[in-house]
Amino acid sequence: MWAPRDFSYRKFARKYEQDGAGDVLRSSAEFATRKLLAPPVLHRLIDSGHVRTIDRDELLALSDRCTCLARADFVTVS
């Protein structure tokens, strides 16, 4: 799950010395969310069909389109 270099006491101590306790806590919470919480939640949403993913070929086919989310239409650009 975590590589040995993802979280170390040296990184934690350096962050604490440079930025203080508040930033260390925020960064630690962000790190834990990104590494532990987000992946299983995202995989579950993808598997259940709530989040749609596209493959490389579909991405390439859509690469010349600019989508306007406010109007829900698209424009083909050269």
N, C-alpha and C positions, 0 to 999 in steps of 0.2 A: 504494500500500500504506500508507505512513505519510503523514500530513499533516505539513507543515513544523513545526507546533507540537507534535507528539507527542513529539519528543525534541530538545532543544536544549542547547547548552553552558551557557546561563544557568540552566536548570532543574537540570541536573546539578550545577553549581557551588553553587547555592543549597541543594540537598539535602545536598551534602557539608558545607557550612558549618554547616547546622542540625543534621544528624543523624549525621555522621561517615561513615567509609569503609564500615563494616559494613552500615549501612542502605542506603547507596548501592548496594552490590553486590547486596543482597537485592532492592531495588526494581528495579534494572536487570534482574536475572534474571526477576523476576515480569513486568515489562513485555515483555521479549522473548518469554517463554512465552505471554503473553496475546495479543500482537500477531502473532507469527510462527509459533509452533508450534501453538497451539490451533485456529485456524480451519481449516487443512487437515486436521488429524486429525479434528476434529468433522465436517467435510463428508464425509470418507471414511466415517466411521461411519454417518452418515445415509444416504449413497448405498448402502452395503452392507446396510442394513436392521438393523444392530445397535442403532441409536438411533432410536426412533420419534418423529416430530414430529406435532403436531396443528395443524389450521388454526383460524382465528378462530371459525368456526361450531361446530366440535366443542368448542373451549374454552368457548364460551358455553353449550353444552348440558351441559357437565360442571360448570358453575360453582356449582350448588346441591348438589353432593355433597362429602362429607368422607370421604377415604379413610384407612383405618387400615392402615398397611403391616405392622404386627406380625401382624394377623389376616387380611390380604388380603381385606377386605370393605369396604363403604362404607355410609354413612348419608346419606339425603337430608334436608337441612335447609331450613327455610323462610326 
